[in-house]
Amino acid sequence: MRTTDIQRARDFVHREGRVLERRILEATFDGGPAEPVAEALRGYRNTDGGFGYGLEPDKRTPESQPLDVEVAWQSLDWTGLVPADLVEPACEYLTSVGTGVSCVTATVREHPHAPHWSDASDEASLNPTAGLAGYLWKWAVDHPWRTAATEFCWSAVNDGASIEAHTASGLLRFLEHVPDRERASAIVDALRSQLPTMGWLHYRAGADGYGVSPLQLVPTPANPWRDLFPTDILNGHLDAVEKTQAADGGWNITWPTIGPAAISEWRGRLTLQNLLVLRAYGRLG
């Protein structure tokens, strides 16, 4: 990626992104402190320990949502932070929801939300339960919810839960860090043959419309599941990321959301995420 294109992307995040994404950019690319990332996240925190207020921009419900916890923890993970006051209370919130959680609860329908959240329900699922538990295993946070969520995930997989690309992304994080390595490897091997036709996964670059990239499943070449995708598949997606940078320096989203504010917020986060992935794979020089 050309230096001018990198700078255009950085300028876009500072121009259009939220304070959160700007702070993450400073911490991950400019050697800035990580604590301001935690401070930005505290503005989205609720008294129940969870996160809300549109931290995941496709809905504006102030109530805590499991998906907003995942976005918060992803932000922390990008910067290497594990502050107890943003992790342990969130575990208490997740405990109040259940051993397994849904992406968003039915309360999102009471506030502005994107079309894909119109059928929101409280039914527990692997997405985002597995991804959340994966962070806790990665960070060695020994909370009772982690134990309960882990059992939920094993049970859901054994019962033949549907694995589409969003679910696979969190599940692979869980399987990367959960202690039972033999069981984790067996599940990954079973997933391997499903990937070329997996729902919502744009296995090959260049597909139209919304879809999940393999780069979201293996965001760094050091990922232990890197060999799930041939090198030419990953290189094709990396090439596509570089080619689809917009004239304003950011990247466009490919799904309908609430309005201009949500579009800008998502574009800022997507641009930051693309910069992190391109750097991990050596595309920023």
Residue pairs with C-beta under 8 A, 6 or more apart in sequence:
1 242
1 278
1 283
1 284
1 285
3 285
5 242
5 245
5 249
6 275
6 284
7 249
8 245
8 248
8 249
9 245
9 249
9 250
9 271
9 274
9 275
10 25
10 29
10 249
10 275
11 249
12 248
12 249
12 250
12 267
12 268
12 271
13 21
13 22
13 25
13 250
13 268
13 271
13 272
13 275
14 22
14 25
16 248
16 250
16 264
16 267
16 268
17 25
17 264
17 265
17 267
17 268
17 269
17 271
17 272
18 40
18 265
18 268
18 269
19 40
20 37
20 40
20 41
20 75
21 268
21 269
21 271
21 272
22 268
23 32
23 36
23 37
23 39
23 40
24 37
24 75
24 78
24 79
24 272
25 272
25 275
26 32
26 36
27 33
27 34
27 36
27 37
27 78
27 79
28 78
28 79
28 276
29 275
29 279
34 79
34 80
34 81
35 81
37 75
37 76
37 79
37 81
38 76
38 81
38 83
38 86
41 51
41 55
41 72
41 75
41 76
41 86
42 86
43 53
44 51
44 52
44 53
44 54
44 55
44 68
44 72
45 51
45 86
45 89
46 52
46 62
46 63
46 64
46 93
48 64
48 89
48 92
48 93
48 96
49 64
49 88
49 89
49 90
49 91
49 92
49 93
50 64
50 65
50 66
50 68
50 69
50 89
50 90
50 93
50 94
51 64
51 65
51 68
51 69
51 71
51 72
51 90
52 61
52 62
52 63
52 64
52 65
52 68
53 60
53 62
54 60
54 61
54 262
54 265
55 68
55 71
55 72
56 65
56 67
56 68
56 70
56 71
57 257
57 258
57 261
57 262
57 265
57 266
57 269
58 113
58 114
58 116
58 117
58 257
58 258
58 262
58 266
59 65
59 104
59 108
59 111
59 112
59 113
59 114
59 117
59 258
60 111
60 112
60 113
60 258
61 104
61 107
61 108
61 110
61 111
61 113
62 111
63 105
63 107
64 93
65 103
65 104
65 105
65 108
66 94
66 97
66 101
66 102
66 103
66 104
66 105
66 128
66 129
66 132
67 103
67 104
67 128
69 90
69 93
69 94
69 128
69 132
70 128
70 131
70 132
70 135
70 170
72 86
72 90
73 87
73 90
73 132
73 135
74 135
76 82
76 83
76 86
76 87
77 135
77 138
78 276
82 139
82 141
87 136
87 139
87 141
88 141
88 143
91 136
91 141
91 143
91 144
91 145
91 146
92 145
94 101
94 132
94 145
94 149
95 144
95 145
95 148
97 105
97 122
98 124
99 124
99 145
99 148
99 149
99 151
99 152
100 124
100 125
100 126
100 129
100 149
100 152
100 153
100 156
101 124
101 125
101 128
101 129
101 132
101 149
102 120
102 121
102 122
102 123
102 124
102 125
103 120
103 125
103 127
103 128
104 117
104 120
105 120
105 121
105 122
106 120
106 121
106 122
108 117
108 120
109 117
109 118
109 120
112 258
112 259
113 120
113 258
114 255
114 256
114 257
114 258
114 262
115 256
116 255
116 256
124 152
125 156
125 161
125 167
126 153
126 156
126 157
126 161
126 163
126 167
126 170
126 171
127 166
127 167
127 169
127 170
127 171
128 170
129 149
129 152
129 153
129 156
129 170
130 149
130 153
130 167
130 170
130 171
130 173
130 174
131 169
131 170
131 171
131 173
131 174
132 149
132 170
133 146
133 149
133 150
133 153
133 174
133 178
134 170
134 173
134 174
134 175
134 176
134 177
134 178
135 141
135 173
136 143
136 145
136 146
136 149
137 146
137 150
137 174
137 177
137 178
137 179
138 173
138 176
138 177
150 174
150 178
153 171
153 174
154 183
157 171
157 187
161 167
162 199
163 171
163 191
163 194
163 198
164 198
164 199
164 200
164 201
165 198
165 199
165 200
165 201
165 211
165 212
165 216
165 217
166 200
166 212
168 191
168 195
168 198
168 201
168 217
169 212
169 216
169 217
171 187
171 191
172 188
172 191
172 217
172 218
172 223
172 225
175 184
175 185
175 187
175 188
175 225
176 184
176 223
176 224
176 225
178 184
188 225
188 228
191 228
192 228
195 201
195 203
195 214
195 228
195 229
196 203
197 203
200 210
200 211
200 212
201 211
201 212
201 214
201 217
202 211
202 212
202 213
202 214
202 237
203 214
203 233
204 233
204 236
205 213
205 233
205 236
205 237
205 239
205 240
206 236
206 240
209 254
210 254
210 255
211 254
213 237
213 241
214 228
214 229
214 233
214 234
214 237
215 234
215 237
215 238
215 241
215 277
215 281
217 225
217 228
217 229
218 225
218 226
218 228
218 229
218 234
219 276
219 277
219 280
220 277
220 280
220 281
221 280
221 281
221 282
222 280
226 234
234 281
238 277
238 278
238 281
238 283
241 251
241 274
241 277
241 278
241 283
242 278
242 283
244 251
244 252
245 251
245 274
246 252
249 271
250 267
250 268
250 270
250 271
251 267
251 270
251 271
251 274
252 267
253 263
253 266
253 267
253 270
257 263
257 266
275 284
278 284
